[in-house]
């Protein structure tokens, strides 16, 4: 082997090393209504989408995809900084939505009314019977608060928060 071959091998090893180091940091795209992501380590709020709307998307895209495009079984309303999605079959409250601040989507939320439309691990989170069951699904939270009313489980490193209030469960995905 000559010097040129050694340099080529070193470059190849360096590239492989970079790929191996960056692989865990890559999250799987997760469309809440389509993808069946079950691995809590593959979840990152930046890769979460609600009917193709992701955190950081411009307001115009959110309005086009959530309000102007008709989603079967869903009624969409824009109220202030929120676009709220209601279940047409049981419109007792918003089941999901986004918040728009400074012209961009900065929060996506879902709750237990959205469980029947959700796929993957968050379907099980939204139907959990206890905060401990949520911890078993998602792993230990970065920090949280638990009292007689319920629990707030903050997975800050992944960009989401779970509020467990007995029968009411809310998940908020936010920009970090």
C-alpha positions as a Markdown table, in Angstrom:
| # | Residue | x | y | z |
|---|---|---|---|---|
| 1 | Unk | 0.0 | 0.0 | 0.0 |
| 2 | Unk | 1.2 | 3.4 | -0.8 |
| 3 | Unk | 0.6 | 6.7 | 1.0 |
| 4 | Unk | -2.4 | 7.5 | -1.1 |
| 5 | Unk | -4.2 | 4.3 | -0.1 |
| 6 | Unk | -3.6 | 5.0 | 3.6 |
| 7 | Unk | -5.1 | 8.5 | 3.2 |
| 8 | Unk | -8.1 | 7.0 | 1.5 |
| 9 | Unk | -8.6 | 4.5 | 4.2 |
| 10 | Unk | -8.3 | 7.2 | 6.9 |
| 11 | Unk | -10.9 | 9.3 | 5.2 |
| 12 | Unk | -13.2 | 6.4 | 4.8 |
| 13 | Unk | -12.9 | 5.5 | 8.6 |
| 14 | Unk | -13.5 | 9.2 | 9.5 |
| 15 | Unk | -16.6 | 9.4 | 7.4 |
| 16 | Unk | -17.9 | 6.1 | 8.9 |
| 17 | Unk | -17.2 | 7.3 | 12.4 |
| 18 | Unk | -19.1 | 10.5 | 11.8 |
| 19 | Unk | -22.1 | 8.6 | 10.5 |
| 20 | Unk | -22.1 | 6.3 | 13.5 |
| 21 | Unk | -21.9 | 9.2 | 15.9 |
| 22 | Unk | -24.7 | 11.2 | 14.2 |
| 23 | Unk | -27.1 | 8.2 | 13.8 |
| 24 | Unk | -28.5 | 8.3 | 17.3 |
| 25 | Unk | -29.1 | 12.0 | 16.9 |
| 26 | Unk | -31.3 | 11.5 | 13.9 |
| 27 | Unk | -35.0 | 11.2 | 14.8 |
| 28 | Unk | -37.6 | 9.4 | 12.8 |
| 29 | Unk | -40.2 | 11.6 | 11.0 |
| 30 | Unk | -43.4 | 11.0 | 12.9 |
| 31 | Unk | -46.8 | 12.1 | 11.3 |
| 32 | Unk | -49.1 | 11.7 | 14.3 |
| 33 | Unk | -52.0 | 10.4 | 12.2 |
| 34 | Unk | -50.0 | 8.1 | 9.9 |
| 35 | Unk | -46.7 | 6.7 | 11.2 |
| 36 | Unk | -46.5 | 3.9 | 13.8 |
| 37 | Unk | -43.4 | 5.0 | 15.7 |
| 38 | Unk | -43.1 | 3.0 | 18.9 |
| 39 | Unk | -39.5 | 3.7 | 20.0 |
| 40 | Unk | -39.4 | 6.6 | 22.5 |
| 41 | Unk | -35.8 | 7.2 | 21.7 |
| 42 | Unk | -36.7 | 7.9 | 18.0 |
| 43 | Unk | -39.0 | 10.8 | 19.0 |
| 44 | Unk | -38.0 | 14.4 | 18.6 |
| 45 | Unk | -40.5 | 17.2 | 18.6 |
| 46 | Unk | -38.8 | 18.8 | 15.5 |
| 47 | Unk | -39.8 | 15.7 | 13.5 |
| 48 | Unk | -43.4 | 15.5 | 14.7 |
| 49 | Unk | -46.1 | 16.6 | 12.3 |
| 50 | Unk | -49.9 | 17.1 | 12.6 |
| 51 | Unk | -51.6 | 16.6 | 9.2 |
| 52 | Unk | -48.2 | 17.6 | 7.6 |
| 53 | Unk | -47.7 | 20.7 | 9.8 |
| 54 | Unk | -44.4 | 20.7 | 11.7 |
| 55 | Unk | -42.9 | 23.0 | 14.3 |
| 56 | Unk | -41.3 | 26.0 | 12.6 |
| 57 | Unk | -43.6 | 25.9 | 9.6 |
| 58 | Unk | -44.9 | 29.3 | 8.4 |
| 59 | Unk | -48.5 | 30.4 | 9.3 |
| 60 | Unk | -49.6 | 30.3 | 5.7 |
| 61 | Unk | -48.7 | 26.6 | 5.4 |
| 62 | Unk | -50.6 | 25.8 | 8.7 |
| 63 | Unk | -53.7 | 27.6 | 7.5 |
| 64 | Unk | -53.6 | 26.0 | 4.1 |
| 65 | Unk | -53.1 | 22.4 | 5.5 |
| 66 | Unk | -55.4 | 22.6 | 8.6 |
| 67 | Unk | -58.1 | 25.1 | 7.7 |
| 68 | Unk | -58.4 | 25.3 | 3.9 |
| 69 | Unk | -57.8 | 21.7 | 3.1 |
| 70 | Unk | -60.7 | 19.6 | 4.3 |
| 71 | Unk | -59.7 | 16.8 | 6.7 |
| 72 | Unk | -62.3 | 14.0 | 6.9 |
| 73 | Unk | -64.1 | 14.0 | 10.2 |
| 74 | Unk | -62.4 | 17.1 | 11.5 |
| 75 | Unk | -63.6 | 20.7 | 11.8 |
| 76 | Unk | -60.9 | 23.4 | 12.0 |
| 77 | Unk | -61.2 | 26.8 | 13.5 |
| 78 | Unk | -58.8 | 29.7 | 13.9 |
| 79 | Unk | -59.2 | 31.4 | 17.2 |
| 80 | Unk | -56.6 | 34.0 | 18.0 |
| 81 | Unk | -53.1 | 32.5 | 17.8 |
| 82 | Unk | -54.5 | 28.9 | 17.7 |
| 83 | Unk | -55.8 | 26.7 | 15.0 |
| 84 | Unk | -58.0 | 24.2 | 16.8 |
| 85 | Unk | -59.1 | 20.8 | 15.4 |
| 86 | Unk | -62.5 | 19.4 | 16.6 |
| 87 | Unk | -63.9 | 15.9 | 16.1 |
| 88 | Unk | -67.1 | 16.3 | 14.0 |
| 89 | Unk | -68.6 | 13.2 | 15.7 |
| 90 | Unk | -68.1 | 14.5 | 19.3 |
| 91 | Unk | -67.3 | 18.3 | 19.3 |
| 92 | Unk | -67.0 | 18.6 | 23.1 |
| 93 | Unk | -63.6 | 20.3 | 22.9 |
| 94 | Unk | -60.6 | 20.7 | 20.6 |
| 95 | Unk | -58.8 | 17.4 | 20.2 |
| 96 | Unk | -55.6 | 18.9 | 18.7 |
| 97 | Unk | -54.2 | 22.0 | 17.2 |
| 98 | Unk | -51.3 | 24.4 | 16.7 |
| 99 | Unk | -50.2 | 27.7 | 18.1 |
| 100 | Unk | -48.8 | 30.4 | 15.8 |
| 101 | Unk | -46.4 | 33.0 | 17.2 |
| 102 | Unk | -44.4 | 35.4 | 15.1 |
| 103 | Unk | -45.7 | 33.9 | 11.9 |
| 104 | Unk | -44.5 | 30.3 | 12.7 |
| 105 | Unk | -45.9 | 27.2 | 14.4 |
| 106 | Unk | -44.3 | 27.1 | 17.8 |
| 107 | Unk | -46.6 | 24.5 | 19.5 |
| 108 | Unk | -48.5 | 21.4 | 18.5 |
| 109 | Unk | -50.9 | 19.9 | 21.0 |
| 110 | Unk | -53.0 | 16.7 | 21.1 |
| 111 | Unk | -55.2 | 15.3 | 23.8 |
| 112 | Unk | -57.1 | 12.2 | 24.7 |
| 113 | Unk | -59.9 | 13.2 | 22.3 |
| 114 | Unk | -57.4 | 12.7 | 19.5 |
| 115 | Unk | -56.4 | 9.1 | 20.6 |
| 116 | Unk | -58.6 | 7.4 | 17.9 |
| 117 | Unk | -56.7 | 9.3 | 15.1 |
| 118 | Unk | -53.2 | 9.0 | 16.5 |
| 119 | Unk | -50.8 | 6.2 | 15.6 |
| 120 | Unk | -47.8 | 4.9 | 17.3 |
| 121 | Unk | -46.7 | 5.4 | 20.9 |
| 122 | Unk | -48.7 | 8.5 | 21.5 |
| 123 | Unk | -52.0 | 6.6 | 21.0 |
| 124 | Unk | -50.9 | 4.5 | 24.0 |
| 125 | Unk | -49.8 | 7.6 | 25.9 |
| 126 | Unk | -53.2 | 9.3 | 25.3 |
| 127 | Unk | -55.1 | 6.2 | 26.6 |
| 128 | Unk | -52.8 | 5.6 | 29.6 |
| 129 | Unk | -54.4 | 5.0 | 33.0 |
| 130 | Unk | -51.6 | 6.5 | 35.1 |
| 131 | Unk | -48.6 | 8.7 | 35.1 |
| 132 | Unk | -46.5 | 5.6 | 35.8 |
| 133 | Unk | -47.9 | 3.9 | 32.7 |
| 134 | Unk | -46.8 | 6.9 | 30.6 |
| 135 | Unk | -43.3 | 6.7 | 32.2 |
| 136 | Unk | -43.2 | 3.0 | 31.2 |
| 137 | Unk | -43.9 | 4.0 | 27.6 |
| 138 | Unk | -41.7 | 7.1 | 27.2 |
| 139 | Unk | -39.1 | 6.5 | 29.9 |
| 140 | Unk | -38.2 | 8.8 | 32.8 |
| 141 | Unk | -39.0 | 12.4 | 32.3 |
| 142 | Unk | -36.2 | 15.1 | 32.4 |
| 143 | Unk | -38.2 | 16.8 | 35.2 |
| 144 | Unk | -41.8 | 16.9 | 36.4 |
| 145 | Unk | -44.3 | 17.5 | 39.1 |
| 146 | Unk | -46.8 | 15.1 | 40.5 |
| 147 | Unk | -49.5 | 15.8 | 43.0 |
| 148 | Unk | -53.1 | 14.7 | 43.9 |
| 149 | Unk | -54.5 | 16.4 | 40.8 |
| 150 | Unk | -52.2 | 14.7 | 38.3 |
| 151 | Unk | -48.7 | 14.9 | 36.9 |
| 152 | Unk | -46.7 | 17.1 | 34.5 |
| 153 | Unk | -44.0 | 15.0 | 32.8 |
| 154 | Unk | -41.5 | 17.2 | 30.9 |
| 155 | Unk | -39.3 | 15.5 | 28.3 |
| 156 | Unk | -37.4 | 18.7 | 27.5 |
| 157 | Unk | -34.5 | 17.0 | 25.7 |
| 158 | Unk | -37.1 | 15.6 | 23.2 |
| 159 | Unk | -39.2 | 18.8 | 23.1 |
| 160 | Unk | -42.5 | 17.7 | 24.5 |
| 161 | Unk | -44.5 | 17.8 | 27.7 |
| 162 | Unk | -47.2 | 15.4 | 28.9 |
| 163 | Unk | -49.9 | 16.6 | 31.3 |
| 164 | Unk | -51.7 | 13.8 | 33.0 |
| 165 | Unk | -54.9 | 14.9 | 34.8 |
| 166 | Unk | -56.8 | 11.6 | 35.5 |
| 167 | Unk | -58.9 | 11.0 | 32.4 |
| 168 | Unk | -57.6 | 14.1 | 30.6 |
| 169 | Unk | -54.2 | 13.7 | 29.0 |
| 170 | Unk | -52.5 | 16.5 | 26.9 |
| 171 | Unk | -49.3 | 16.3 | 25.0 |
| 172 | Unk | -47.6 | 19.5 | 23.9 |
| 173 | Unk | -44.7 | 19.5 | 21.4 |
| 174 | Unk | -42.7 | 22.7 | 21.4 |
| 175 | Unk | -39.7 | 24.4 | 19.8 |
| 176 | Unk | -36.5 | 24.2 | 21.8 |
